[in-house]
Amino acid sequence: MEVTAGGRTTTPSAPKVRQVLAVLIARRNEHVSLSALATELWEGRPPRSATGTVQTYVYLLRKLLEPNGDPADNNGPLVTKAAGYLLRVGPGECDEAEFAELSARGQAALREGDPRTAAELLNAALALWTGPALADVIQGPLLQAHAMRLQERHMHTMELRVSAELSLGLHRELVGELKELACAHPLHEWFQGSLIIALQRCGRRDEALQVYQQLRTVLRDELGLDPSPGIQRIQQHVLEGKESTADLSLLPG
């Protein structure tokens, strides 16, 4: 998590203050109650001093977010409201919101048959990421769920971008990246299937079949399952020497 203002970094260093700010950013432009913050900070077991402690954290955040203002007033981006707080965040002020917008536009472009525009938008969305979501913030129940949701969106956006670039015939450029993704996510059939397709289109039939066999072995050993019907059909296409853009439609999900 990084917060900047006026060209300087204002990210709080104190762990609990960072945690409060992360919650307010995750729920930006929404009311967040004191009880919700206490549950996040102390995971359902807040001390008697919880209210005063949270108020102190908010006071410190106001000093960071408005270094030239009065941290006791209620006119800045962090507003006290109905036994809780609201962080006002405008357009262009939050990378997470920009990521979501670019990803949605990229998905729409891909659905409308414009893979080039889709690839541009999806690459722009992914460029906003610098690492795992909230990796440097203590996570209670709310932030754990939020981080998981962000990681799922990130994964889905990567899938969409690979789809767009495969549709553009960039299979040779994708092989290296897909090998890394397949290695990092051995149970992720979508990445494994995309790698099989890319290798097939590069004329590397034996490698494509080897990826399928590795996936089959891992799924059976770890989950007691066989590859999905779509992946099995992709493997059959490889065996039959078929090279068809229809293979993309066989990928899971």
C-alpha positions in Angstrom: 0.0 0.0 0.0 1.3 3.4 -0.9 -0.3 6.8 -0.4 1.1 10.0 -2.0 0.1 13.6 -1.8 1.7 16.6 -3.5 4.5 14.5 -4.9 5.5 13.0 -1.5 4.8 9.7 0.1 2.5 9.9 3.1 2.0 6.2 3.8 1.8 5.7 7.6 4.5 3.4 9.0 2.7 2.4 12.2 1.1 -1.1 11.5 -2.3 -0.4 13.1 -2.6 3.0 11.5 -1.8 1.5 8.1 -4.5 -1.1 8.7 -7.1 1.5 9.5 -6.2 3.4 6.3 -6.3 0.2 4.2 -9.8 -0.4 5.4 -10.9 3.1 4.7 -9.4 2.9 1.2 -11.0 -0.5 0.6 -14.4 1.0 1.6 -13.7 4.5 0.1 -16.6 6.9 -0.2 -18.6 4.6 2.2 -19.3 4.9 5.9 -17.2 2.6 8.0 -18.4 2.2 11.6 -16.2 2.2 14.6 -17.3 -1.3 15.4 -16.2 -2.5 11.9 -12.8 -1.0 12.4 -12.5 -2.5 15.9 -13.5 -5.9 14.5 -10.8 -5.6 11.9 -8.1 -4.4 14.2 -8.7 -6.8 17.0 -10.5 -9.6 15.2 -13.7 -9.5 17.3 -12.0 -9.1 20.6 -11.5 -5.3 21.0 -10.2 -4.0 24.3 -12.2 -1.5 26.4 -10.1 1.3 25.0 -10.9 0.4 21.4 -12.9 3.5 20.6 -10.3 5.9 21.9 -7.5 4.0 20.2 -9.3 4.1 16.8 -9.9 7.9 17.3 -6.2 8.4 17.9 -5.3 6.4 14.8 -7.7 8.6 12.7 -6.2 11.8 14.2 -2.8 10.6 13.1 -4.1 9.8 9.6 -5.6 13.3 9.3 -2.2 14.7 10.1 -0.6 12.6 7.4 -3.3 13.3 4.8 -3.6 17.0 5.5 -0.2 18.1 6.8 -1.1 21.8 6.5 -4.6 21.5 7.9 -6.1 21.1 11.4 -6.3 17.4 12.2 -9.2 18.2 14.6 -11.5 19.5 11.8 -13.8 17.6 9.6 -13.4 19.3 6.3 -10.7 17.2 4.7 -10.8 13.8 2.9 -11.2 11.9 6.1 -14.6 12.7 7.6 -16.1 11.7 11.0 -19.7 10.5 10.4 -22.3 8.7 12.5 -20.0 6.8 14.9 -17.6 6.1 12.2 -15.6 7.5 9.3 -15.7 8.1 5.6 -12.6 8.6 3.3 -13.5 10.7 0.3 -11.6 9.6 -2.8 -12.2 11.2 -6.2 -11.7 10.0 -9.8 -8.1 9.2 -10.6 -7.0 9.1 -7.0 -7.1 5.3 -6.4 -5.2 2.8 -8.5 -7.6 0.0 -7.4 -10.6 1.9 -8.9 -8.6 2.6 -12.1 -7.6 -1.0 -12.4 -11.2 -2.1 -12.1 -12.4 0.3 -14.7 -9.6 -0.6 -17.2 -10.2 -4.3 -16.7 -13.9 -4.0 -17.2 -13.4 -1.9 -20.4 -10.9 -4.5 -21.6 -13.3 -7.4 -21.0 -16.0 -5.5 -22.9 -13.7 -4.9 -25.9 -12.7 -8.6 -26.0 -16.4 -9.6 -25.8 -17.1 -7.2 -28.7 -14.4 -8.8 -30.9 -11.7 -6.2 -30.5 -8.7 -8.0 -29.0 -6.2 -5.3 -29.9 -8.0 -2.7 -27.8 -8.7 -5.3 -25.1 -5.0 -6.1 -24.9 -4.0 -2.4 -24.5 -6.6 -1.8 -21.8 -5.8 -5.0 -19.9 -2.1 -4.4 -20.0 -2.6 -0.9 -18.7 -4.7 -2.3 -15.9 -2.1 -4.9 -15.0 0.7 -2.3 -15.1 -0.8 -0.7 -12.0 0.1 -3.8 -9.9 3.4 -3.9 -8.0 2.9 -7.1 -6.0 0.4 -9.1 -4.0 -2.5 -7.1 -2.8 -2.0 -5.6 0.7 1.1 -7.7 1.3 2.6 -5.0 3.6 -0.5 -4.5 5.7 -1.7 -6.5 8.7 -5.0 -8.2 7.6 -8.0 -8.9 9.8 -11.2 -10.5 8.4 -12.3 -7.5 6.3 -8.9 -6.9 4.6 -8.3 -10.7 4.1 -11.5 -10.9 2.1 -10.7 -7.7 0.2 -7.2 -8.8 -0.6 -8.5 -12.2 -1.8 -11.0 -10.5 -4.0 -8.4 -8.2 -5.5 -6.1 -11.2 -6.2 -9.0 -13.0 -8.0 -9.7 -9.9 -10.1 -6.0 -9.7 -10.9 -5.9 -13.4 -12.0 -9.0 -12.9 -14.1 -7.6 -9.9 -15.8 -4.4 -11.8 -16.6 -6.6 -14.5 -18.2 -8.4 -12.0 -20.3 -5.2 -10.4 -21.4 -3.7 -13.7 -22.5 -6.9 -14.5 -24.4 -6.6 -11.2 -26.2 -3.0 -11.7 -27.1 -3.6 -15.3 -28.2 -6.4 -14.0 -30.4 -3.9 -11.6 -31.9 -1.5 -14.5 -32.8 1.1 -13.6 -30.1 1.6 -17.2 -29.1 5.4 -17.1 -29.5 5.6 -14.0 -27.3 3.4 -15.6 -24.6 5.1 -19.0 -24.2 7.8 -17.9 -21.7 5.3 -16.0 -19.5 2.8 -18.9 -19.6 5.4 -21.3 -18.6 6.1 -19.2 -15.5 2.4 -18.9 -14.7 1.8 -22.6 -15.2 4.7 -23.4 -12.9 3.5 -20.9 -10.3 -0.1 -22.3 -10.5 0.1 -26.0 -11.2 -3.6 -26.6 -10.6 -4.8 -23.6 -12.6 -6.3 -25.3 -15.7 -6.7 -22.1 -17.6 -3.0 -21.2 -17.6 -2.1 -24.8 -18.4 -4.5 -24.9 -21.2 -3.3 -21.6 -22.6 0.3 -22.9 -22.5 -0.8 -26.0 -24.4 -2.5 -23.9 -27.1 0.5 -21.6 -27.4 3.0 -24.4 -27.7 0.8 -26.2 -30.2 0.6 -23.1 -32.4 4.4 -22.7 -32.2 4.7 -26.3 -33.6 6.0 -27.7 -30.3 3.6 -30.6 -30.1 5.6 -32.8 -27.8 6.0 -30.0 -25.2 2.3 -29.3 -25.4 1.4 -33.0 -24.7 3.9 -33.0 -21.9 2.2 -30.1 -20.2 -1.1 -31.9 -20.4 0.4 -35.1 -18.8 1.9 -33.0 -16.0 -1.4 -31.3 -15.4 -3.2 -34.7 -15.4 -0.8 -36.1 -12.9 -1.0 -33.1 -10.5 -4.8 -33.0 -10.6 -5.0 -36.7 -9.9 -2.4 -36.6 -7.1 -3.7 -33.5 -5.4 -7.4 -33.6 -6.0 -8.2 -37.0 -7.3 -9.6 -35.4 -10.5 -9.1 -35.6 -14.2 -8.6 -32.4 -16.4 -11.8 -30.7 -17.4 -13.6 -31.8 -20.6 -12.4 -28.6 -22.4 -8.7 -29.3 -21.5 -9.1 -32.9 -22.7 -10.5 -31.7 -26.0 -7.6 -29.3 -26.4 -5.2 -32.3 -25.8 -7.2 -34.3 -28.4 -6.7 -31.4 -30.9 -3.0 -31.5 -30.3 -2.9 -35.3 -30.9 -4.9 -34.8 -34.1 -2.6 -32.0 -35.3 -5.5 -29.4 -35.3 -4.6 -25.8 -35.1 -7.8 -23.8 -34.6 -8.6 -20.5 -32.9 -11.6 -22.4 -31.6 -9.3 -23.9 -29.0 -9.6 -20.8 -27.0 -13.3 -21.4 -26.4 -12.4 -24.7 -24.8 -10.5 -23.1 -21.9 -12.2 -23.5 -18.5 -14.5 -20.6 -17.4 
